[in-house]
């Protein structure tokens, strides 16, 4: 879908190990997968208060079909499913150039560091931008430091 490059998501320079997604959502055109988003449920703490989020990752749209609203479509399907899973928020990590896209899709950047686990390093500060979106109408992301109790998704 994204070609044969070694770094299809543009995040290799961050040097992170990522979790595989548990659930996958895709869009096919003419039988070919052209858009994807993955989900998994993860433990997190905000200012020491433990909860869970639906982690979103592996979001991609094939280069030849970008600009057609496929990211919106595949994320909407993933988030519709996420709303049935219990957590009040979805969380993702993205490169800074993608922040405007995710803002247009209803995501909000966090203004705090997010700690994630990494093999051999323990707990590290996520170098990418963290964004959240509510999964319930009354959900409000609380202020404070965020600690993801897993590898990033």
N, C-alpha and C positions, 0 to 999 in steps of 0.2 A: 504494500500500500504506500509506503513512504520511500521506496527505492532501496538501494543496496548500501547506503552509507552506514558508517559505524555508529553514528550519533543522531538517529532520526528525530529525537526530541530536543536536541541542542543543549543537553544538560551534562554531558560527559565531563566538562571542565569542573563541575561542582565536586566530582570525585565521590559521589554517593552510591550506596547500595540501596536498591529499591525493592519493595515488596511486589510480588505478582498480584494482579487483581483477581478477585474471586468470581465476579460477575462481569459480563461483557455485553456491550450494546453497540450495534453497528448499523450502518446504512450501506446498502448495496445499490449500485447502478450498473445495469447490464450484467448482473451476476458477479460483479467485482466489488469487494469491500473498499469503500472510499472514505468512510468516517468511523471512528471508534472512540468509546469512552469506557473505562473500567471502574468498578466500585469494590470497596470492601469496608467492613465495619471495624473501627479501631478504638482502642482506649486512649483517652486524653485527659489531661487535667488543666484547668484554667485557674490560676492563682491558688493551686492546691486542691480545688474542688474537682473530684473525678467524675467523668461522664464518658460518653462515646460519641463519635462522629462517623459519618459516612465519608470515607476517603475517596476522592475522585482522582484518577490518574490515567495515564496512557491516552490522553485526549489527542486525537490527530485527525487531520483531513488531508487526503491525497492532494499533492500540489496542483494537479490539473483541474480540480473541481472546487478550489477555494473561492470564497466570495459568493457562494450560493445558499448560505444559511444552514449548511450541513452541521457545523459545530453546534449551532443552536438546537437543531433537531436531535442530534445524538445526545447532547447534554440534557435536554428536556426529557427524553426517554429514561436516561439514567436517574435523573432526579425524581421523576414520577415514581420509579421503583424505590428509590431511597426513602421517600416519604412513607412507605409502608413498613419500613424496617425498625422504626423506633427512635433513633437519634433525632435531635432537634436541629442539627446543622450538618452541612456538608463542608468539607475542607479540601483544598487543593494547593499545590505548589506550582508556581510558574515563573518563567523568565520574565524580567521587567518589560520587554516589548509586548508581551501578551496581556499585560494588565488592562489596557483599554478595551480589548476584546471581551475579557471576562467581566469588566464593569458593565459593558453594554448588555451582557447576558444576566445581570443581576447579582454578581459577586461583589464582595467588599474586601479591600485589602486590610490586613491587620497592621496595627502600628506598634507591634511588639515583637520581640524575638520569639522564635519557636524552637524548642529543643527537640531533637529526634535522636534515635539510637542508630549507631553505626558499628559494624563488626570491627573489633580491634581498637576502636577509638572510644567506645562508651557513648556518652551523651555529647552531641555536638549541636551547635547553632545552625539551623537551616539557612544556607546562603541564598536560596531562592525566595521569591515573594510568596507569602502565605495569604490566601484569600478564603473567605467563608461566604456561605449563603444559607439563609434559613430554610428549613424544611417544614416549618409550621408557621402559620400567620402570626402567632404571638411570640415567636422565638426571637430573643435578643442575645447577641454574643456578649458575654460578660467581659469587663476589663481585666487585665492582668496578664502575667507571663503564661505561656502555653507550653505544655510538655506532652509530646506524643510518646506514648509508651510502646513504640515499635519503630521499625524502619519506616521511612516515608513511603508513600504509595505513588 
